[in-house]
Amino acid sequence: MRVLLLRQELCARARVHAVALSSAHPQIELALARQGARGGESLQLEWQLDDRPARGLRVALAEFAPDVIHSYAETLTISARELTAGRIPLIHDIETDGDGLEPRALEESDALIVPSHELLEELGSAHVLPAVTCVFPSYPLARELQAKERDLSAEANIDRLASLYQSLAREPMAGIAAELRNR
């Protein structure tokens, strides 16, 4: 399975997810399309997006052919939806709060990930949410914790995120990306 991560500026949540997924689920191929500086994701495939990201994002989608797109930025979520026309499952991930949120990023996503139940409830009362939602706290990496606390690390809990990717990729339209890769 291939997952394309999208972010604008440095995003600790994207970095932690990338590091944890790479170590716990090496069968999931990750790539990154980003605006802004490198952020420690340490992924082999990266695309730098400029101020008008559609062209670079189109190249990343064509070259990587992801099964799932996981976006940490509203504008990139919207661009990805427009470019794929819903053919690739799209996850929008909110790092902190929903203040000033672009409703299209939520409404046009296939899944939403938030760091807390409170934020999910707040967003649900103000917006139309995707059918699939997931609360995934902002866990630290295991190397940042004492040995006795490592069960609270991103690596120890990343299976939930991997399962979400797998469930979205099983949808009928997700097979298109795999089919195109095999041509």
PyMOL commands that set and color helices and strands:
alter all, ss='L'
color gray80, all
select helices_A, chain A and resi 12-24+54-64+74-84+103-107+117-126+142-144+147-152+154-157+159-169+172-181
alter helices_A, ss='H'
color red, helices_A
select strands_A, chain A and resi 2-7+29-34+45-48+68-71+90-93+111-114+132-135
alter strands_A, ss='S'
color yellow, strands_A
deselect
rebuild
show_as cartoon
